[in-house]
Amino acid sequence: MYICFRCRKHFDKANLLIAHLKTDHLMSTKFLKVQCVQDNCKQTFTKFTSFRIHLEKLHKNHTKAPPMVKAINVPVEMSSSKENDYTNSETVINNNTIEKDLNVLKKKTLYLSLQLHGQSYMPRNHVIEIQHSVSILLSSISCTIEKYITDHPNYEDLRYLLNFCKNPFEETRTEYRLLKILKELNFYDDPKVYVISNQVSEIVISGNPSLGPKLSNIYIMPLKFMISALFKIPNLLDLTLENSKKILNSPVLQNFTNGELYKTKLLKYQYNLVIPYVLYMDDFQINNPLGTHTFSICGCYISFPSMPQHLLSKLDYILTAAFIPSKDLKERGNEVSFHNLVEELKILEEGVEICVQQSVQKVHFILGVIIGDNLAVNSILGYVQSFNSKRFCRVCRRKKSQMQFDAIQHLDRSNLQNEIIVNGAADRQGNGAGINSKSKKVAVDAAWVVLPGLPHEIWKEVG
């Protein structure tokens, strides 16, 4: 019987042991270091061939199975403990102290992996190399310590900790394993992928023109999960609600949350906790921005204007909402492209349960303002994108010359007037009315706010 030096499983043949190391422990020839544990051999190898020859020559007659040692370096499963421990269900450790210490080591290892992956300047292959280097160092230290504690009365219990220290990143060494652990601990959720088009179009296969399906995908982040995790930060929900009330009752206009239009939206949510958010959209290009093979993506982000002032500009508190290819947005239109995002925003409006201080509070997150640069806002809301119209505002029909000096809100237009403007814009190609098409009627309560006290041009740059 041949023993795996990591999980202590037994195999009848050396080839089966090597296949187990490759598939279950994902050991590759690039960073290979295997150890023979037959009869306390302790010899190490950097090649699978030499390791197999060593086993078949020196330990071929080793047929008696040694006492079974419980495995610790195996895929993890969620524990029912309230402390979010993730010890494998097959791991049975009689000593509760050793088990707790092992869980602490695993948590510290996971935290270090997340810190390394969280550095935007560090590629993933560098993270793997750092983890491997740390594992080599800790493995050497563990082997040295193990030599001096073989006669210790608690040697079998301490061996669990030493085996873990020999390869602490076994359970997080790949992105798949890391994400699996984060899902089990409820720290991560996959984004949702929606297919908005599956048309047959011309494609090139091996240099030959052909016909095939061309998928158009959009990616929606799990906003409910992300917002719930964000506001679980200690005191963040209380500070946000307190600051929201302070802004709402302030006589000085600070942002749209203490404007008259937003206050009318709050009437629907009496006696409920409400937090508004801002939806920001803008395009960005990946690959070489100066080359010919660029790919433009419309990024959608949400932020919370009622958060404390010192947190508003921090990227940690600005959440990614969706990624939509700009080409598909132009070809499919706003209604198709933003349909799934709107459905996700409806879920936020219905309420998100947030667990804070051992109590669950339901908070309604409502859309307040959609902001972006002039091109993005005009494209999303159906305005003329030439910026040469006499009337380019969907809200008030004011002319440019009038808006340069306006300082109050103008709500002098009805839905019937809107139909007249759109129909007239189609005849005049939008040059007079400034409206190119109807914007999608979003079922989310949104407050389109014109900031009193500032010229319309300034507010349009802001929101």
C-alpha positions in Angstrom: 0.0 0.0 0.0 1.3 3.4 -1.0 0.4 6.4 1.1 -0.2 10.0 -0.1 2.0 12.3 1.9 -0.7 15.0 1.9 -4.0 13.4 2.7 -2.8 9.9 3.9 -4.9 8.0 1.5 -3.8 4.5 0.5 -3.3 3.1 -3.0 -2.4 -0.3 -4.3 -0.1 0.9 -7.1 2.4 3.7 -7.4 0.7 4.9 -10.6 -2.6 5.3 -8.8 -0.8 7.4 -6.2 0.8 9.7 -8.8 -2.5 10.1 -10.6 -4.1 11.0 -7.3 -1.5 13.7 -6.7 -2.1 15.2 -10.1 -5.9 15.2 -10.1 -6.9 15.7 -6.5 -4.0 17.8 -5.3 -3.3 19.5 -8.7 0.4 19.0 -8.4 2.3 20.0 -11.5 5.9 19.5 -12.7 6.6 23.2 -12.4 6.5 23.4 -8.6 6.8 19.7 -7.8 8.1 18.4 -4.5 6.7 15.1 -3.4 7.8 13.2 -0.3 7.9 9.5 0.4 6.3 8.6 3.7 6.7 4.8 3.4 8.3 3.4 6.6 9.2 7.0 7.6 11.4 7.3 4.5 11.1 11.2 4.2 12.9 11.3 0.9 11.8 14.0 -1.5 11.6 14.1 -5.3 11.1 16.8 -7.9 10.0 14.3 -10.7 7.2 11.9 -10.8 9.3 9.3 -12.7 12.0 9.2 -10.1 9.3 9.1 -7.3 7.6 6.1 -9.0 10.9 4.2 -9.5 11.8 4.8 -5.9 8.5 3.4 -4.7 8.6 0.3 -6.9 12.2 -0.6 -6.0 12.5 0.2 -2.3 8.9 -0.1 -1.1 7.4 -2.7 -3.5 7.0 -5.2 -0.7 5.3 -2.7 1.6 1.8 -4.3 1.5 0.7 -3.8 5.1 -1.4 -0.7 5.5 -0.2 1.6 8.4 -2.6 3.1 10.9 -5.0 5.4 9.2 -4.2 9.1 9.7 -7.1 11.4 9.2 -7.0 13.7 6.2 -6.9 17.4 6.5 -5.8 18.6 3.0 -9.0 17.7 1.2 -11.8 19.9 -0.3 -13.6 21.7 2.4 -17.3 21.7 3.3 -19.3 24.1 5.4 -19.4 23.5 9.1 -22.5 24.1 11.1 -20.5 26.2 13.6 -21.6 29.8 14.1 -17.9 30.8 13.6 -17.9 30.0 9.9 -15.3 27.2 10.4 -14.6 25.2 7.3 -13.1 21.9 8.5 -13.8 19.0 6.2 -16.5 16.6 7.4 -14.1 13.7 6.9 -11.6 15.2 9.3 -12.1 13.8 12.7 -9.9 15.3 15.4 -10.5 14.2 19.0 -8.7 17.2 20.5 -11.0 20.2 20.4 -8.2 22.6 21.1 -6.2 21.3 18.1 -9.3 21.6 15.9 -9.9 25.2 16.9 -6.3 26.1 16.3 -6.4 24.4 12.9 -9.5 26.5 12.0 -7.7 29.6 13.0 -4.8 28.8 10.8 -7.1 28.1 7.9 -8.8 31.4 8.4 -5.5 33.3 8.5 -4.4 31.5 5.3 -7.7 32.4 3.6 -7.3 36.0 4.7 -3.7 36.2 3.3 -4.9 34.7 0.0 -7.7 37.3 -0.3 -5.2 40.1 0.5 -2.9 39.0 -2.3 -5.7 38.6 -4.8 -7.1 42.0 -3.8 -4.0 43.9 -4.9 -4.9 45.3 -8.4 -1.3 45.6 -9.4 -0.5 41.9 -8.7 -1.2 39.3 -11.4 -2.6 36.0 -10.4 0.5 34.0 -11.4 2.5 36.1 -9.0 0.0 35.3 -6.2 0.5 31.6 -6.9 4.3 32.0 -6.8 4.1 33.8 -3.5 1.9 31.2 -2.0 4.2 28.5 -3.2 7.3 30.2 -1.7 5.5 30.6 1.6 4.5 27.0 1.5 8.1 25.9 1.0 9.3 28.0 3.9 6.6 26.7 6.3 7.1 23.2 5.1 10.8 23.3 6.0 10.0 24.8 9.4 7.4 22.1 10.0 9.7 19.3 9.1 12.4 20.7 11.4 10.0 20.9 14.3 8.7 17.4 13.6 12.1 15.9 14.2 12.2 17.2 17.8 8.6 16.3 18.9 8.4 12.6 17.7 8.6 11.6 21.4 6.1 14.1 22.6 3.0 12.6 24.2 0.7 14.7 22.0 2.6 14.1 18.8 -0.4 12.7 16.9 -2.4 15.7 17.7 0.3 18.1 16.8 0.9 16.3 13.6 -2.3 17.7 12.2 -1.0 21.3 12.6 2.4 20.3 11.1 0.8 18.6 8.1 -1.3 21.7 7.4 1.7 24.0 7.7 3.6 21.9 5.1 1.1 23.1 2.5 -1.2 25.8 4.0 -2.5 27.0 0.6 -3.7 23.6 -0.7 -7.3 24.6 -0.4 -6.9 28.0 -2.0 -4.1 27.5 -4.5 -6.4 27.8 -7.5 -9.1 30.3 -8.3 -11.8 27.6 -8.5 -11.0 26.3 -5.0 -10.8 29.8 -3.6 -14.2 30.8 -4.9 -15.6 27.5 -3.8 -14.6 28.2 -0.2 -15.8 31.8 -0.4 -19.2 30.6 -1.6 -19.4 28.1 1.2 -18.6 30.9 3.7 -21.2 33.2 2.1 -18.5 35.7 1.1 -19.0 35.5 -2.6 -21.7 35.0 -5.2 -21.4 34.5 -9.0 -22.5 37.3 -11.4 -25.5 36.5 -13.5 -25.0 36.1 -17.3 -27.9 36.9 -19.6 -28.0 36.2 -23.4 -29.8 39.1 -25.1 -29.2 37.9 -28.6 -28.3 34.6 -30.3 -28.3 35.4 -34.0 -26.7 33.6 -36.9 -24.0 35.8 -38.4 -20.8 35.6 -40.4 -17.9 34.3 -38.5 -14.3 33.3 -39.5 -13.1 29.7 -38.6 -9.5 28.9 -39.4 -9.4 31.7 -41.9 -12.5 30.6 -43.7 -15.8 32.6 -43.7 -18.7 30.7 -42.3 -22.1 31.1 -40.6 -22.5 30.5 -36.9 -24.2 31.7 -33.7 -23.1 35.0 -32.3 -24.0 35.3 -28.6 -24.5 38.7 -27.0 -24.1 38.5 -23.2 -24.5 41.0 -20.5 -23.3 40.5 -16.9 -25.4 41.6 -13.9 -23.8 41.6 -10.5 -25.6 40.0 -7.5 -26.6 43.4 -6.2 -28.8 42.2 -3.4 -26.0 40.0 -2.1 -23.4 42.8 -2.5 -25.5 45.5 -0.7 -26.4 43.1 2.1 -22.7 42.3 2.6 -21.7 46.0 2.4 -24.1 47.2 5.0 -23.1 44.4 7.4 -20.1 46.5 8.1 -20.4 47.6 11.8 -22.3 50.8 12.3 -22.4 51.6 8.5 -26.2 51.1 8.2 -26.9 53.2 11.3 -24.6 56.0 10.2 -26.2 56.0 6.7 -29.7 56.2 8.0 -28.8 58.8 10.5 -27.0 60.9 7.9 -30.0 60.5 5.5 -32.4 61.9 8.1 -30.0 64.8 8.7 -29.8 65.7 5.0 -33.5 65.3 4.6 -34.2 67.8 7.4 -31.5 70.2 6.4 -32.6 73.7 5.2 -29.6 73.8 2.9 -29.8 71.8 -0.3 -27.0 69.3 -0.2 -28.0 66.8 -2.8 -31.2 65.4 -4.4 -32.1 63.6 -1.2 -33.5 66.8 0.3 -35.2 68.0 -2.9 -38.9 68.2 -3.3 -39.1 65.5 -6.0 -37.3 63.0 -3.8 -39.5 63.7 -0.8 -42.6 62.8 -2.9 -41.0 59.4 -3.6 -40.6 58.8 0.1 -44.4 59.0 0.7 -44.7 55.5 -0.8 -42.4 54.2 1.9 -43.8 55.6 5.1 -42.6 53.9 8.3 -40.0 51.9 6.3 -36.2 52.2 6.1 -35.2 53.8 2.8 -31.7 54.4 1.3 -31.4 56.0 -2.1 -28.7 55.2 -4.5 -27.2 56.8 -7.7 -26.7 54.8 -10.9 -23.7 55.9 -12.9 -23.0 54.7 -16.4 -20.0 55.3 -18.7 -18.1 53.4 -21.4 -14.5 52.2 -21.1 -12.2 50.4 -23.5 -10.1 47.3 -22.8 -7.1 46.0 -24.7 -5.0 48.6 -26.5 -7.0 51.9 -26.5 -4.8 53.2 -29.3 -5.0 50.1 -31.5 -7.6 48.7 -33.9 -8.7 45.8 -31.7 -10.4 47.7 -28.9 -13.5 46.5 -27.1 -15.9 49.1 -25.5 -18.0 48.1 -22.5 -20.7 50.2 -20.8 -20.0 49.9 -17.0 -22.9 50.5 -14.6 -22.1 51.4 -10.9 -24.1 52.4 -7.9 -23.2 54.6 -5.0 -25.1 55.8 -1.9 -25.2 59.7 -1.5 -26.6 59.4 2.0 -23.5 57.7 3.3 -21.2 59.6 5.7 -19.2 62.2 3.8 -15.8 60.6 4.4 -16.9 57.4 2.7 -18.5 58.8 -0.5 -15.4 58.9 -2.6 -13.9 55.5 -1.5 -14.0 52.8 -4.1 -14.8 50.2 -1.5 -18.2 51.7 -1.1 -19.0 52.1 -4.8 -20.5 48.8 -6.2 -20.4 47.5 -9.7 -23.9 46.8 -11.1 -23.5 45.5 -14.6 -21.3 45.3 -17.7 -22.9 45.6 -21.1 -21.0 45.6 -24.4 -21.4 49.0 -26.0 -21.8 47.5 -29.5 -24.7 45.4 -28.3 -26.2 48.4 -26.5 -26.2 50.3 -29.8 -27.5 47.4 -31.9 -30.1 46.0 -29.5 -31.3 49.2 -28.0 -31.9 50.3 -24.4 -35.0 48.3 -23.7 -33.4 44.9 -24.4 -30.0 45.7 -23.0 -31.2 47.2 -19.7 -34.2 44.9 -19.1 -32.3 42.5 -16.8 -30.7 45.3 -14.9 -34.1 47.0 -14.3 -35.4 43.7 -12.9 -32.5 43.5 -10.5 -33.2 47.1 -9.4 -36.8 46.2 -8.7 -35.7 43.5 -6.3 -33.7 46.2 -4.4 -36.8 48.4 -4.3 -38.8 45.6 -2.7 -36.4 45.5 0.2 -33.1 43.8 1.3 -32.8 42.1 4.6 -29.6 43.1 6.4 -28.4 41.3 9.5 -26.9 43.9 12.0 -26.1 43.2 15.6 -28.1 39.9 15.7 -31.2 41.5 14.3 -32.6 41.6 10.8 -33.7 44.9 9.2 -35.5 45.3 5.9 -34.2 48.3 3.9 -35.7 49.5 0.7 -33.1 50.8 -1.8 -34.6 53.1 -4.4 -33.1 54.6 -7.5 -32.6 58.4 -7.1 -30.7 59.7 -10.1 -29.0 58.3 -13.2 -25.8 60.2 -13.9 -23.0 60.1 -16.5 -21.4 62.3 -19.1 -23.5 64.1 -21.7 -23.1 61.3 -24.3 -24.0 58.5 -21.9 -27.0 60.3 -20.5 -28.3 61.4 -23.9 -27.9 57.9 -25.3 -29.7 56.1 -22.4 -32.6 58.6 -22.1 -33.2 59.0 -25.8 -31.8 62.6 -26.2 -30.3 63.8 -29.4 -26.5 63.1 -29.2 -25.4 65.9 -31.5 -25.9 68.5 -28.7 -27.0 71.1 -31.2 -30.7 71.1 -30.4 -32.6 74.1 -29.3 -34.5 72.1 -26.7 -32.5 69.1 -25.3 -34.3 68.6 -22.0 -37.0 66.0 -21.7 -38.3 67.5 -18.5 -39.1 71.1 -19.2 -38.9 72.0 -22.9 -36.8 75.1 -22.0 -34.5 76.4 -24.7 -30.7 76.6 -24.3 -30.7 80.4 -24.1 -33.3 80.1 -21.2 -31.5 77.3 -19.4 -28.3 79.3 -19.2 -30.0 81.6 -16.6 -32.6 79.3 -15.0 -32.3 78.6 -11.3 -35.6 76.9 -10.6 -37.3 73.6 -11.5 -39.7 73.7 -14.5 -42.4 71.0 -14.5 -44.6 72.4 -17.1 -45.1 69.4 -19.4 -47.5 66.4 -19.4 -47.3 63.0 -21.0 -49.4 64.2 -23.9 -46.9 66.9 -24.6 -44.2 64.3 -24.5 -45.9 62.3 -27.3 -46.1 65.5 -29.3 -42.4 66.3 -28.8 -41.3 62.8 -29.7 -43.5 62.7 -32.9 -42.3 66.1 -33.9 -38.7 65.1 -33.3 -39.0 62.2 -35.7 -40.1 64.6 -38.4 -37.5 67.2 -37.8 -34.7 64.6 -36.9 -34.5 66.0 -33.4 -33.1 69.3 -34.4 -35.8 71.3 -32.7 -37.1 69.2 -29.9 -33.9 67.6 -28.9 -35.5 64.2 -28.3 -34.4 61.3 -30.5 -36.6 58.5 -29.2 -38.7 57.4 -26.3 -36.8 56.3 -23.3 -37.6 53.0 -21.7 -40.3 53.4 -19.1 -38.5 52.1 -16.0 -40.7 50.5 -13.4 -38.3 51.6 -10.7 -39.3 54.8 -8.9 -36.6 57.2 -10.1 -36.3 60.8 -9.2 -35.2 62.8 -12.2 -34.0 65.9 -10.4 -33.0 69.3 -11.7 -30.9 71.0 -9.0 -32.5 74.3 -7.9 -30.1 77.3 -7.5 -27.7 76.2 -10.3 -27.9 76.7 -14.0 -29.1 73.6 -15.9 -25.8 73.2 -17.7 -23.9 72.8 -14.4 -26.4 70.2 -13.1 -26.2 68.3 -16.3 -22.5 67.9 -15.8 -23.1 66.8 -12.2 -26.0 64.5 -12.8 
